[in-house]
């Protein structure tokens, strides 16, 4: 069946210490239709956001203090709260070296993207994560199949996104 991700019901968390990158990723997600986007400036703040309300997807930068992105991934994966431990994670970082990618995968990241990232690639990776995670059934769980998937009634132009990055 031709199901697509319904971005408007996706709850995302961006954990990055660079305000410019936060705005870019938030703008891309907004252009995809995501309405619930939470932002943290570091790993500690990101984990606190997840404790208050787990997200469906988290974007994590590598180089942050006091908790680095890789340490945040490990902390998420080792959480006793399954609603936190099972959140899909996309590492979004400037590090393109193979050893960083391997460390991220070993720590539990679901995907790894090198900045800068295009809207089209980000969309494809998000859809790929949820295509593999969401059963098309009545099951309930961390990911909400009934609300995150839709049967598209029209085709979309996947190559065009209206993106605006404004200083706030």
C-alpha positions as CSV (number, residue, x, y, z in Angstrom):
1,X,0.0,0.0,0.0
2,X,1.2,3.5,-0.7
3,X,1.4,4.9,2.8
4,X,3.5,8.0,3.6
5,X,4.5,9.6,6.8
6,X,2.1,12.2,8.1
7,X,4.6,14.8,9.3
8,X,2.0,17.0,11.0
9,X,1.6,14.4,13.8
10,X,5.4,13.9,14.3
11,X,6.9,15.2,17.5
12,X,10.6,16.1,17.1
13,X,13.3,17.2,19.3
14,X,16.5,19.1,18.1
15,X,19.5,19.0,20.3
16,X,22.2,21.3,19.0
17,X,24.3,24.1,20.5
18,X,24.3,26.2,17.3
19,X,21.3,28.5,17.0
20,X,21.7,28.7,13.3
21,X,21.6,25.0,12.8
22,X,18.6,24.8,15.2
23,X,16.8,27.3,12.9
24,X,17.7,25.5,9.7
25,X,16.5,22.1,11.0
26,X,13.4,23.6,12.5
27,X,12.6,25.3,9.2
28,X,13.1,22.1,7.2
29,X,10.8,20.2,9.6
30,X,8.2,23.0,9.5
31,X,8.3,22.9,5.7
32,X,7.5,19.2,5.9
33,X,4.5,19.9,8.1
34,X,5.9,19.1,11.5
35,X,4.1,21.1,14.2
36,X,5.6,19.9,17.4
37,X,9.3,20.8,17.5
38,X,11.2,21.2,20.7
39,X,14.8,22.5,20.9
40,X,17.6,22.1,23.4
41,X,21.0,23.7,23.4
42,X,22.9,20.8,24.9
43,X,22.6,17.1,25.7
44,X,21.5,17.7,29.3
45,X,18.7,20.0,28.2
46,X,17.7,17.5,25.5
47,X,17.4,14.7,27.9
48,X,15.3,16.8,30.3
49,X,12.9,17.6,27.4
50,X,12.6,13.9,26.6
51,X,11.9,13.1,30.3
52,X,9.1,15.7,30.3
53,X,7.6,14.4,27.1
54,X,9.2,11.8,24.9
55,X,9.4,12.7,21.2
56,X,8.9,10.5,18.1
57,X,12.3,11.5,16.7
58,X,15.4,13.3,18.0
59,X,18.1,15.1,16.0
60,X,21.4,15.2,17.9
61,X,24.6,17.1,17.2
62,X,27.9,15.5,18.3
63,X,29.9,18.3,19.8
64,X,28.2,19.8,22.8
65,X,28.8,20.4,26.5
66,X,28.2,19.4,29.3
67,X,26.9,16.2,27.6
68,X,28.1,15.5,24.1
69,X,25.8,14.2,21.5
70,X,27.3,10.7,21.6
71,X,26.9,10.6,25.4
72,X,23.3,11.7,24.9
73,X,22.7,8.8,22.5
74,X,24.1,6.4,25.0
75,X,22.1,7.9,27.8
76,X,18.9,7.6,25.8
77,X,19.5,4.0,24.8
78,X,20.3,3.0,28.4
79,X,17.2,4.7,29.8
80,X,15.0,2.5,32.0
81,X,12.0,4.3,30.4
82,X,11.2,2.5,27.1
83,X,9.4,5.6,25.8
84,X,12.8,7.3,25.9
85,X,15.1,4.4,25.1
86,X,13.2,3.5,21.9
87,X,13.1,7.0,20.3
88,X,14.7,7.0,16.9
89,X,17.9,9.2,16.8
90,X,19.4,10.9,13.8
91,X,23.0,12.2,14.5
92,X,23.3,15.5,12.6
93,X,26.9,16.6,12.8
94,X,29.8,18.1,10.9
95,X,32.0,15.0,11.6
96,X,32.2,13.0,8.4
97,X,35.0,10.6,9.5
98,X,34.2,6.9,9.4
99,X,35.1,6.4,13.1
100,X,32.5,8.9,14.1
101,X,29.8,7.1,12.1
102,X,30.8,3.8,13.6
103,X,30.7,5.1,17.1
104,X,27.3,6.6,16.5
105,X,25.9,3.4,15.2
106,X,27.4,1.4,18.0
107,X,25.9,3.8,20.5
108,X,22.5,3.3,19.0
109,X,21.9,6.1,16.5
110,X,19.4,5.1,13.8
111,X,20.9,7.3,11.2
112,X,23.9,9.7,10.6
113,X,23.8,12.8,8.5
114,X,26.6,15.3,7.9
115,X,25.9,19.0,8.0
116,X,24.8,20.8,5.9
117,X,21.8,18.6,5.1
118,X,19.3,19.1,2.3
119,X,15.6,19.1,2.9
120,X,15.1,16.3,0.5
121,X,17.7,14.0,2.2
122,X,16.3,14.8,5.6
123,X,12.8,13.9,4.5
124,X,14.0,10.6,2.9
125,X,15.9,9.6,6.1
126,X,12.9,10.4,8.3
127,X,10.6,8.5,6.1
128,X,13.0,5.6,6.0
129,X,13.2,5.4,9.8
130,X,9.4,5.3,10.2
131,X,8.8,3.0,7.3
132,X,10.9,0.4,9.1
133,X,9.5,1.1,12.6
134,X,5.7,1.5,12.1
135,X,3.5,-1.5,11.6
136,X,0.4,-0.8,9.5
137,X,-1.8,-2.3,12.3
138,X,-3.8,-1.4,15.3
139,X,-0.8,-1.8,17.7
140,X,-0.1,1.1,19.9
141,X,3.3,2.0,21.2
142,X,5.9,4.7,21.1
143,X,5.4,5.4,17.5
144,X,1.7,6.0,16.6
145,X,1.0,4.2,13.3
146,X,-2.6,5.5,13.0
147,X,-1.5,9.1,13.3
148,X,1.9,9.1,11.7
149,X,1.0,7.3,8.5
150,X,-1.4,8.5,5.9
151,X,-2.5,7.2,2.5
152,X,-1.7,10.1,0.1
153,X,-4.5,11.2,-2.2
154,X,-2.3,13.3,-4.4
155,X,1.3,13.3,-5.4
156,X,3.7,15.7,-3.9
157,X,6.7,17.5,-5.4
158,X,9.5,16.0,-3.3
159,X,12.1,18.3,-4.8
160,X,10.6,21.6,-3.6
161,X,10.5,22.9,0.0
162,X,9.8,26.4,1.1
163,X,12.5,27.2,3.6
164,X,13.0,30.4,5.5
165,X,15.7,31.0,8.1
166,X,15.1,34.1,10.1
167,X,17.0,35.5,13.1
168,X,14.7,35.4,16.1
